[in-house]
Amino acid sequence: MISRPASPPVRSADDYRDTIEQLLRPLAARPVDTVPVAEALGRQLAADMHAPIDLPVFRNSAMDGYAVRAQDVVAPPVDLPLTGVVAAGDAGLQPLAPGTARKVMTGAPLPPGADCVVPVEDTTAGADTVRIERGRSAGEFVREPGSDIRAGAELVTAGTTLAPRHIAACAAAGLAQLPVFAPVRAVVISTGDELVAPGNPLRPGQIYNSNGIALAAALTANGVEVVAIRHSGDDPGQFRHLLRTAASTADLVITTGGVSKGDFEVVREVLIPLGGEFGPVAMQPGGPQGLTVVDGVPVLSFPGNPVSAVVSFEVLARPILRRLAGLEPVPEYELPLLGAVRRSPEGRRQFLRGKLVWKGSQPRAVEVVSGPGSHLVASMAAADVLIDIPAAVTELAAGTTVRVWTI
């Protein structure tokens, strides 16, 4: 009697995702880079930033208008002699004499002695005088030093993923460089003799390699730096070489294809001897999965069908990678189905591709836009969410509330 090895147990998608998160969590302890402020967009700040100076730095005008003393314009209209013009960047200003006005531009320093600005709209200018037609109180349209932030106050908190508004604040405070965490670095390796790079002619039996490009785009969109996109045929030696090179340059390797139980499964063939664990996950698409650590680097092995590869990333890897990058979780909704789902595989959690139906600025429903097939990559382009159908559910009536999240 021939004994056969026991089949690995089928794992739930949540359980397998938790295993991946535990494996990737140490990547939070990443080195710190110091980068120019202009290059820090999207990076995660590694230390609290404090303002080195007051903002504004000096008293300046909030409007184009005329710097005056409030006590000189309490009974408009009043004509005041002009004593010059102050442009932004002017320095060494002479004090403003009582009973006079000086034209000032927005952002220009206020001359000593002036305590308010009358906007140009409330004046009529002559050759040497200006008529003030509306009085102003002391402090109006004057930006005081430190009214935005005081020197030493916290400007941006450590852990913040830097958006344009943070870059603007740091640059305004004179911070030329910022300490940021190095991003998680990843290499994507797609496998299969049948794959051809887009732009090349196809021979019979060949298809274009979309997995490498799609996963690299997904990684980049979720705060990961893609070091390289590689393709291996079904030769174990070629894949082994690419894998070792990837592990020497990246924090994470993602492979696609070669994870099932058929022939020419190069990923399984190479990684199982290295301790790789391969087995089914109770999800559709994306059932066959593999997980290995090569030279201390996690290797996530996704199926080769394009939709399976993308959905595997979205469901299993994206949550932890977004947290590592300091990004907010993707939006989730509970919405009614516009149409019925006639059949969902029992015992497998199905992720259908769907599209939000909006009413004003709020989604009001979701509709299925593609069949369940893991090859329907063109149809997936019309989707903006995944529809999560629990493993125990085999059909859903129209109007049933379902959980969805953006892709």
MILUM-964786 format. One record per residue (C-alpha): x, z, y; residue number from 1. Coordinates in steps of 0.25 Angstrom, whole numbers, plus 5000, padded with zeros to 4 digits. Layout:
<nodes>
[node [X Z Y] NUM] ...
</nodes>
This chain:
<nodes>
[node [5000 5000 5000] 1] [node [5005 4996 5014] 2] [node [5004 5007 5024] 3] [node [5002 5002 5038] 4] [node [5006 5009 5051] 5] [node [4995 5017 5057] 6] [node [4989 5010 5070] 7] [node [4992 5017 5083] 8] [node [4980 5025 5088] 9] [node [4971 5018 5099] 10] [node [4973 5025 5112] 11] [node [4964 5026 5123] 12] [node [4968 5019 5136] 13] [node [4968 5033 5144] 14] [node [4977 5039 5133] 15] [node [4987 5027 5134] 16] [node [4987 5027 5149] 17] [node [4990 5042 5149] 18] [node [5002 5039 5140] 19] [node [5007 5029 5149] 20] [node [5005 5038 5161] 21] [node [5013 5049 5154] 22] [node [5024 5039 5151] 23] [node [5025 5033 5165] 24] [node [5023 5047 5173] 25] [node [5038 5049 5173] 26] [node [5040 5037 5182] 27] [node [5035 5046 5193] 28] [node [5049 5051 5194] 29] [node [5054 5039 5201] 30] [node [5066 5038 5210] 31] [node [5065 5037 5225] 32] [node [5068 5025 5233] 33] [node [5071 5025 5248] 34] [node [5065 5012 5254] 35] [node [5063 5007 5268] 36] [node [5049 5011 5274] 37] [node [5046 4996 5275] 38] [node [5047 4994 5260] 39] [node [5040 5007 5255] 40] [node [5026 5002 5255] 41] [node [5019 5005 5241] 42] [node [5030 5015 5237] 43] [node [5028 5030 5234] 44] [node [5034 5039 5244] 45] [node [5044 5049 5238] 46] [node [5044 5060 5248] 47] [node [5036 5065 5260] 48] [node [5039 5057 5273] 49] [node [5039 5065 5286] 50] [node [5039 5059 5300] 51] [node [5053 5060 5306] 52] [node [5047 5058 5320] 53] [node [5034 5060 5328] 54] [node [5024 5049 5328] 55] [node [5021 5044 5339] 56] [node [5036 5047 5343] 57] [node [5032 5047 5358] 58] [node [5020 5047 5367] 59] [node [5014 5033 5368] 60] [node [5002 5026 5372] 61] [node [4991 5023 5362] 62] [node [4986 5011 5371] 63] [node [4990 5000 5380] 64] [node [4987 5006 5394] 65] [node [4992 5015 5405] 66] [node [4999 5028 5404] 67] [node [4994 5038 5414] 68] [node [4992 5053 5417] 69] [node [4978 5057 5413] 70] [node [4976 5065 5426] 71] [node [4978 5052 5434] 72] [node [4966 5045 5428] 73] [node [4955 5056 5427] 74] [node [4947 5048 5438] 75] [node [4947 5033 5434] 76] [node [4948 5023 5439] 77] [node [4961 5026 5445] 78] [node [4972 5016 5449] 79] [node [4987 5020 5445] 80] [node [5000 5014 5448] 81] [node [5007 5007 5437] 82] [node [5021 5012 5434] 83] [node [5025 5002 5423] 84] [node [5023 4999 5408] 85] [node [5027 5006 5396] 86] [node [5029 4997 5383] 87] [node [5030 5002 5369] 88] [node [5045 5006 5367] 89] [node [5048 5009 5381] 90] [node [5056 5022 5383] 91] [node [5061 5030 5395] 92] [node [5048 5030 5402] 93] [node [5047 5036 5416] 94] [node [5036 5046 5418] 95] [node [5023 5042 5423] 96] [node [5020 5047 5437] 97] [node [5007 5053 5440] 98] [node [4996 5044 5445] 99] [node [5003 5032 5439] 100] [node [5001 5023 5426] 101] [node [5010 5016 5417] 102] [node [5006 5005 5407] 103] [node [5009 5008 5393] 104] [node [5008 5000 5380] 105] [node [5003 5006 5366] 106] [node [5014 5014 5360] 107] [node [5022 5014 5373] 108] [node [5027 5028 5377] 109] [node [5019 5036 5387] 110] [node [5027 5038 5400] 111] [node [5030 5053 5403] 112] [node [5018 5059 5411] 113] [node [5007 5050 5406] 114] [node [4997 5057 5397] 115] [node [4987 5046 5393] 116] [node [4985 5031 5392] 117] [node [4974 5023 5398] 118] [node [4971 5011 5390] 119] [node [4973 4998 5397] 120] [node [4958 4995 5394] 121] [node [4954 5006 5404] 122] [node [4963 5001 5415] 123] [node [4964 4989 5425] 124] [node [4978 4986 5428] 125] [node [4983 4981 5442] 126] [node [4997 4976 5446] 127] [node [5003 4990 5449] 128] [node [4991 4999 5446] 129] [node [4981 5002 5434] 130] [node [4967 5006 5436] 131] [node [4963 5017 5426] 132] [node [4949 5015 5423] 133] [node [4947 5026 5413] 134] [node [4954 5040 5413] 135] [node [4961 5046 5400] 136] [node [4964 5060 5396] 137] [node [4978 5065 5393] 138] [node [4983 5060 5379] 139] [node [4974 5048 5378] 140] [node [4980 5036 5372] 141] [node [4993 5044 5371] 142] [node [5000 5045 5357] 143] [node [5008 5058 5357] 144] [node [5021 5060 5349] 145] [node [5018 5065 5335] 146] [node [5003 5063 5336] 147] [node [5004 5054 5323] 148] [node [5014 5063 5316] 149] [node [5024 5073 5319] 150] [node [5039 5072 5315] 151] [node [5041 5080 5302] 152] [node [5026 5078 5297] 153] [node [5023 5071 5284] 154] [node [5021 5056 5285] 155] [node [5019 5052 5271] 156] [node [5018 5060 5258] 157] [node [5027 5058 5246] 158] [node [5020 5051 5235] 159] [node [5013 5042 5245] 160] [node [5012 5027 5241] 161] [node [5016 5021 5254] 162] [node [5006 5012 5261] 163] [node [5008 5004 5274] 164] [node [5002 5016 5282] 165] [node [5013 5025 5276] 166] [node [5024 5015 5279] 167] [node [5019 5014 5293] 168] [node [5020 5029 5295] 169] [node [5034 5030 5290] 170] [node [5039 5018 5298] 171] [node [5033 5024 5310] 172] [node [5040 5037 5308] 173] [node [5053 5030 5307] 174] [node [5055 5032 5292] 175] [node [5063 5020 5288] 176] [node [5064 5023 5273] 177] [node [5055 5030 5263] 178] [node [5058 5037 5249] 179] [node [5049 5031 5239] 180] [node [5048 5032 5224] 181] [node [5053 5020 5216] 182] [node [5042 5013 5210] 183] [node [5040 5012 5195] 184] [node [5047 5000 5190] 185] [node [5041 4991 5180] 186] [node [5045 4979 5171] 187] [node [5034 4970 5165] 188] [node [5037 4962 5152] 189] [node [5027 4953 5147] 190] [node [5029 4947 5133] 191] [node [5025 4935 5125] 192] [node [5031 4921 5121] 193] [node [5018 4915 5127] 194] [node [5020 4920 5141] 195] [node [5024 4911 5152] 196] [node [5027 4914 5167] 197] [node [5016 4909 5176] 198] [node [5020 4895 5182] 199] [node [5026 4890 5170] 200] [node [5020 4879 5161] 201] [node [5012 4885 5148] 202] [node [5015 4880 5135] 203] [node [5004 4881 5124] 204] [node [5002 4895 5120] 205] [node [5008 4901 5133] 206] [node [5002 4909 5144] 207] [node [5006 4914 5157] 208] [node [5012 4928 5158] 209] [node [5003 4936 5167] 210] [node [5006 4949 5162] 211] [node [5019 4951 5168] 212] [node [5015 4947 5182] 213] [node [5001 4955 5181] 214] [node [5008 4968 5177] 215] [node [5019 4967 5187] 216] [node [5008 4965 5198] 217] [node [5000 4977 5192] 218] [node [5012 4985 5192] 219] [node [5016 4981 5206] 220] [node [5002 4984 5211] 221] [node [5003 4998 5206] 222] [node [5016 5002 5212] 223] [node [5026 4998 5201] 224] [node [5038 4990 5204] 225] [node [5039 4978 5194] 226] [node [5054 4976 5191] 227] [node [5052 4964 5182] 228] [node [5042 4955 5175] 229] [node [5047 4950 5162] 230] [node [5042 4942 5150] 231] [node [5047 4943 5136] 232] [node [5043 4933 5124] 233] [node [5041 4939 5111] 234] [node [5055 4940 5107] 235] [node [5058 4955 5105] 236] [node [5073 4954 5110] 237] [node [5068 4948 5123] 238] [node [5057 4958 5125] 239] [node [5067 4970 5121] 240] [node [5077 4965 5132] 241] [node [5067 4964 5143] 242] [node [5061 4977 5139] 243] [node [5075 4984 5140] 244] [node [5078 4977 5153] 245] [node [5065 4982 5159] 246] [node [5067 4996 5154] 247] [node [5080 4997 5162] 248] [node [5074 4992 5175] 249] [node [5060 4998 5175] 250] [node [5052 5011 5174] 251] [node [5041 5004 5166] 252] [node [5040 4992 5158] 253] [node [5026 4985 5155] 254] [node [5026 4975 5144] 255] [node [5014 4966 5140] 256] [node [5011 4959 5127] 257] [node [5017 4961 5113] 258] [node [5009 4974 5110] 259] [node [4999 4970 5099] 260] [node [5001 4970 5084] 261] [node [5002 4955 5082] 262] [node [5015 4947 5081] 263] [node [5025 4945 5092] 264] [node [5022 4958 5098] 265] [node [5036 4959 5105] 266] [node [5033 4972 5113] 267] [node [5029 4980 5101] 268] [node [5040 4975 5093] 269] [node [5051 4979 5103] 270] [node [5044 4992 5108] 271] [node [5039 4999 5095] 272] [node [5054 5001 5091] 273] [node [5057 5007 5104] 274] [node [5045 5017 5102] 275] [node [5034 5009 5108] 276] [node [5020 5014 5105] 277] [node [5010 5002 5104] 278] [node [4995 5004 5100] 279] [node [4981 5001 5105] 280] [node [4974 5007 5117] 281] [node [4959 5007 5117] 282] [node [4957 4998 5129] 283] [node [4954 4983 5131] 284] [node [4961 4976 5135] 285] [node [4975 4982 5133] 286] [node [4973 4988 5119] 287] [node [4988 4986 5114] 288] [node [4998 4995 5121] 289] [node [5012 4999 5120] 290] [node [5020 5010 5126] 291] [node [5035 5012 5125] 292] [node [5047 5019 5132] 293] [node [5059 5010 5133] 294] [node [5072 5016 5138] 295] [node [5064 5026 5145] 296] [node [5055 5016 5152] 297] [node [5040 5015 5148] 298] [node [5035 5002 5143] 299] [node [5020 4999 5143] 300] [node [5016 4988 5134] 301] [node [5003 4981 5137] 302] [node [4996 4970 5130] 303] [node [4999 4955 5133] 304] [node [4985 4950 5137] 305] [node [4985 4949 5152] 306] [node [4973 4957 5154] 307] [node [4977 4968 5144] 308] [node [4990 4969 5151] 309] [node [4984 4971 5165] 310] [node [4973 4980 5160] 311] [node [4983 4989 5152] 312] [node [4991 4991 5165] 313] [node [4979 4994 5173] 314] [node [4973 5004 5164] 315] [node [4986 5010 5158] 316] [node [4997 5009 5168] 317] [node [4992 5008 5181] 318] [node [4987 5022 5184] 319] [node [5000 5029 5181] 320] [node [5008 5018 5189] 321] [node [4999 5019 5201] 322] [node [5001 5034 5201] 323] [node [5017 5033 5200] 324] [node [5016 5023 5212] 325] [node [5008 5033 5220] 326] [node [4996 5023 5220] 327] [node [4981 5028 5220] 328] [node [4973 5026 5207] 329] [node [4966 5012 5207] 330] [node [4951 5013 5211] 331] [node [4941 5016 5200] 332] [node [4926 5014 5201] 333] [node [4914 5017 5192] 334] [node [4905 5005 5194] 335] [node [4893 4999 5187] 336] [node [4895 4986 5179] 337] [node [4888 4974 5184] 338] [node [4887 4968 5170] 339] [node [4887 4973 5156] 340] [node [4899 4974 5147] 341] [node [4894 4969 5133] 342] [node [4905 4974 5125] 343] [node [4917 4983 5126] 344] [node [4926 4986 5114] 345] [node [4922 5000 5108] 346] [node [4934 5009 5107] 347] [node [4942 5002 5118] 348] [node [4941 5005 5133] 349] [node [4939 4991 5140] 350] [node [4944 4987 5153] 351] [node [4936 4975 5158] 352] [node [4940 4968 5171] 353] [node [4929 4969 5182] 354] [node [4926 4966 5196] 355] [node [4921 4976 5207] 356] [node [4908 4972 5213] 357] [node [4908 4977 5228] 358] [node [4897 4982 5237] 359] [node [4903 4983 5251] 360] [node [4916 4991 5249] 361] [node [4912 4998 5236] 362] [node [4912 4992 5222] 363] [node [4898 4993 5216] 364] [node [4900 4987 5202] 365] [node [4909 4980 5193] 366] [node [4908 4968 5185] 367] [node [4916 4963 5173] 368] [node [4924 4950 5177] 369] [node [4932 4947 5164] 370] [node [4930 4948 5149] 371] [node [4938 4958 5141] 372] [node [4948 4949 5136] 373] [node [4962 4953 5138] 374] [node [4966 4938 5142] 375] [node [4957 4936 5153] 376] [node [4967 4938 5164] 377] [node [4961 4928 5174] 378] [node [4947 4935 5173] 379] [node [4954 4948 5176] 380] [node [4958 4942 5190] 381] [node [4944 4944 5194] 382] [node [4943 4958 5191] 383] [node [4947 4970 5200] 384] [node [4943 4982 5191] 385] [node [4944 4986 5176] 386] [node [4931 4991 5170] 387] [node [4934 5003 5161] 388] [node [4924 5003 5149] 389] [node [4926 5015 5140] 390] [node [4931 5013 5125] 391] [node [4917 5019 5120] 392] [node [4909 5009 5128] 393] [node [4906 4995 5121] 394] [node [4896 4990 5132] 395] [node [4891 4992 5146] 396] [node [4878 4989 5153] 397] [node [4878 4983 5167] 398] [node [4878 4994 5177] 399] [node [4886 5003 5168] 400] [node [4896 5011 5177] 401] [node [4910 5008 5173] 402] [node [4924 5013 5178] 403] [node [4933 5002 5184] 404] [node [4946 5002 5191] 405] [node [4953 4992 5200] 406] [node [4964 4983 5194] 407] 
</nodes>
